[in-house]
Amino acid sequence: MTDLSSKNRQSWLVVGKGAIGLLAACQLQQQGAGVKLWLRQPAPLTVDFTALDGSRHTHHFEPWPVEQPIETAFIAVKAYDALSCIQQLQPLLAENACLILSHNGLGTLEAIQPPLKPMQQLWFLTTTHGAYIEPGYQAERQVVHSGTGSSVLGAIQPASSQTPKVAKALHQAIGPLHCVADIQPYLWQKLLINCLINPLTALHQVENGELAQPRFAAELTQLLDEFCLLAERAGYPQDKAAAWQQLQQVIAQTASNRSSMLQDRLAGRQTELEFITGFVLREAQRLDLRLPGHQQLYQRCQDAGF
Ligand SMILES: NC(=O)c1ccc[n+]([C@@H]2O[C@H](COP(=O)([O-])OP(=O)(O)OC[C@H]3O[C@@H](n4cnc5c(N)ncnc54)[C@H](OP(=O)(O)O)[C@@H]3O)[C@@H](O)[C@H]2O)c1
């Protein structure tokens, strides 16, 4: 049973007023957790939350008090904001703070980890849940939980195979949650899907399902071949046939979705290209590999202005 007594309530800081952060914030609050938000401009926020079953719920959140130490934080921001965000939180982090970072793409942890203190924990969560902010709302946020999914949680610092205290709450908020000793293979699997679907859909301005058309087959095959070569050399080998099948499955299951990179491009926002294809190319350079398909795709995205 949910424990609503304030004595036992876990106090969560959730960063931002984005789709995944507010999805978690609303569902944490529904289970009785105390949740406050870290916003660019601190102010109370009312959120109109539409659950998967279509039911609507109103949530009120207060901003995090400037002097309160942070013990548990859920940080679901775009990859390019991750480092600066954690730097902002740093002065308030408790000695044993537990941070859960969640974003698409790779390549942020190298800079985030070193300044953390030895007792401060950093976890990474990757999710297949879908959520979006209904456009047009100004005074309050309308968040829609648009697709069910699951999440995987793994320790970054300190390396640990133990389930963290926060796992139960995360399981209810953005689960089912699978805790793993090494999250890197899961991040590479997600990267594979992201680096094939995101830049292509954003470049051609098409929904995911369009990638099933024969005109994309040769390019997708080349991108997959190159990715598998890289992943093997990086120590995260992929089964090419299984990866192709998984790609086709994602394309079919999300046929009418606009990828996050396409949404960002259409809205004129910065994309996560640097942490998806950009990361793939930086890894290739580190391992002395040439990936002409990814290189060209990256260049075309840059030429198109994102
Ligand atoms: N949405 C999905 O369905 C989904 C699914 C799976 C994975 N993901 C991934 O999860 C990550 C988050 O996605 P999202 O859709 O939730 O993104 P989002 O809607 O852009 O949310 C991120 C939020 O964080 C805020 N933020 C960033 N840095 C901040 C700071 N220092 N202080 C306060 N607020 C800050 C942003 O504010 P501003 O808007 O002012 O910058 C924005 O409100 C991304 O990597 C995305 O690719 C998303």
The ligand as an SDF file (V2000), in Angstrom:
LIG
                    3D

 48 52  0  0  0  0  0  0  0  0999 V2000
    9.4180   12.3240  -24.9910 N   0  0  0  0  0  0  0  0  0  0  0  0
    9.5720   11.0280  -25.2070 C   0  0  0  0  0  0  0  0  0  0  0  0
    8.6070   10.3200  -25.5380 O   0  0  0  0  0  0  0  0  0  0  0  0
   10.9240   10.3740  -25.0080 C   0  0  0  0  0  0  0  0  0  0  0  0
   10.9800    8.9760  -24.9920 C   0  0  0  0  0  0  0  0  0  0  0  0
   12.2060    8.3530  -24.7590 C   0  0  0  0  0  0  0  0  0  0  0  0
   13.3530    9.1160  -24.5670 C   0  0  0  0  0  0  0  0  0  0  0  0
   13.2690   10.4800  -24.5990 N   0  0  0  0  0  0  0  0  0  0  0  0
   14.5150   11.2290  -24.3570 C   0  0  0  0  0  0  0  0  0  0  0  0
   14.4440   11.7090  -23.0170 O   0  0  0  0  0  0  0  0  0  0  0  0
   15.0980   12.9950  -22.9060 C   0  0  0  0  0  0  0  0  0  0  0  0
   14.0660   14.0250  -22.4060 C   0  0  0  0  0  0  0  0  0  0  0  0
   13.0390   14.0680  -23.3890 O   0  0  0  0  0  0  0  0  0  0  0  0
   11.7730   15.0240  -23.2920 P   0  0  0  0  0  0  0  0  0  0  0  0
   10.9110   14.6970  -24.4540 O   0  0  0  0  0  0  0  0  0  0  0  0
   11.2110   14.9780  -21.9020 O   0  0  0  0  0  0  0  0  0  0  0  0
   12.5020   16.4360  -23.5300 O   0  0  0  0  0  0  0  0  0  0  0  0
   11.9420   17.9020  -23.2680 P   0  0  0  0  0  0  0  0  0  0  0  0
   10.4540   17.8580  -23.4140 O   0  0  0  0  0  0  0  0  0  0  0  0
   12.7510   18.8230  -24.0940 O   0  0  0  0  0  0  0  0  0  0  0  0
   12.2390   18.1400  -21.7240 O   0  0  0  0  0  0  0  0  0  0  0  0
   13.4450   18.5420  -21.1780 C   0  0  0  0  0  0  0  0  0  0  0  0
   13.1190   19.6580  -20.2080 C   0  0  0  0  0  0  0  0  0  0  0  0
   14.2530   19.8990  -19.3830 O   0  0  0  0  0  0  0  0  0  0  0  0
   14.3710   21.3120  -19.2550 C   0  0  0  0  0  0  0  0  0  0  0  0
   15.7310   21.6430  -18.8210 N   0  0  0  0  0  0  0  0  0  0  0  0
   16.9020   21.3300  -19.4190 C   0  0  0  0  0  0  0  0  0  0  0  0
   17.9320   21.7970  -18.6930 N   0  0  0  0  0  0  0  0  0  0  0  0
   17.3950   22.4250  -17.6130 C   0  0  0  0  0  0  0  0  0  0  0  0
   17.9390   23.1250  -16.5100 C   0  0  0  0  0  0  0  0  0  0  0  0
   19.2470   23.2740  -16.3630 N   0  0  0  0  0  0  0  0  0  0  0  0
   17.0910   23.6420  -15.5920 N   0  0  0  0  0  0  0  0  0  0  0  0
   15.7570   23.5050  -15.7370 C   0  0  0  0  0  0  0  0  0  0  0  0
   15.1770   22.8570  -16.7630 N   0  0  0  0  0  0  0  0  0  0  0  0
   15.9850   22.3220  -17.6990 C   0  0  0  0  0  0  0  0  0  0  0  0
   13.9990   21.8340  -20.6120 C   0  0  0  0  0  0  0  0  0  0  0  0
   13.7120   23.2020  -20.5610 O   0  0  0  0  0  0  0  0  0  0  0  0
   13.7390   24.1030  -21.9100 P   0  0  0  0  0  0  0  0  0  0  0  0
   12.5700   23.6220  -22.7290 O   0  0  0  0  0  0  0  0  0  0  0  0
   13.5840   25.4800  -21.3710 O   0  0  0  0  0  0  0  0  0  0  0  0
   15.0600   23.8330  -22.5780 O   0  0  0  0  0  0  0  0  0  0  0  0
   12.7610   20.9810  -20.9000 C   0  0  0  0  0  0  0  0  0  0  0  0
   11.6330   21.5200  -20.2630 O   0  0  0  0  0  0  0  0  0  0  0  0
   15.6190   13.2840  -24.3230 C   0  0  0  0  0  0  0  0  0  0  0  0
   16.9360   12.8260  -24.4380 O   0  0  0  0  0  0  0  0  0  0  0  0
   14.7170   12.4610  -25.2400 C   0  0  0  0  0  0  0  0  0  0  0  0
   15.3400   12.1280  -26.4600 O   0  0  0  0  0  0  0  0  0  0  0  0
   12.0780   11.1270  -24.8050 C   0  0  0  0  0  0  0  0  0  0  0  0
  1  2  1  0
  2  3  2  0
  2  4  1  0
  4  5  1  0
  4 48  2  0
  5  6  2  0
  6  7  1  0
  7  8  2  0
  8  9  1  0
  8 48  1  0
  9 10  1  0
  9 46  1  0
 10 11  1  0
 11 12  1  0
 11 44  1  0
 12 13  1  0
 13 14  1  0
 14 15  2  0
 14 16  1  0
 14 17  1  0
 17 18  1  0
 18 19  2  0
 18 20  1  0
 18 21  1  0
 21 22  1  0
 22 23  1  0
 23 24  1  0
 23 42  1  0
 24 25  1  0
 25 26  1  0
 25 36  1  0
 26 27  1  0
 26 35  1  0
 27 28  2  0
 28 29  1  0
 29 30  1  0
 29 35  2  0
 30 31  1  0
 30 32  2  0
 32 33  1  0
 33 34  2  0
 34 35  1  0
 36 37  1  0
 36 42  1  0
 37 38  1  0
 38 39  2  0
 38 40  1  0
 38 41  1  0
 42 43  1  0
 44 45  1  0
 44 46  1  0
 46 47  1  0
M  CHG  2   8   1  16  -1
M  END
$$$$
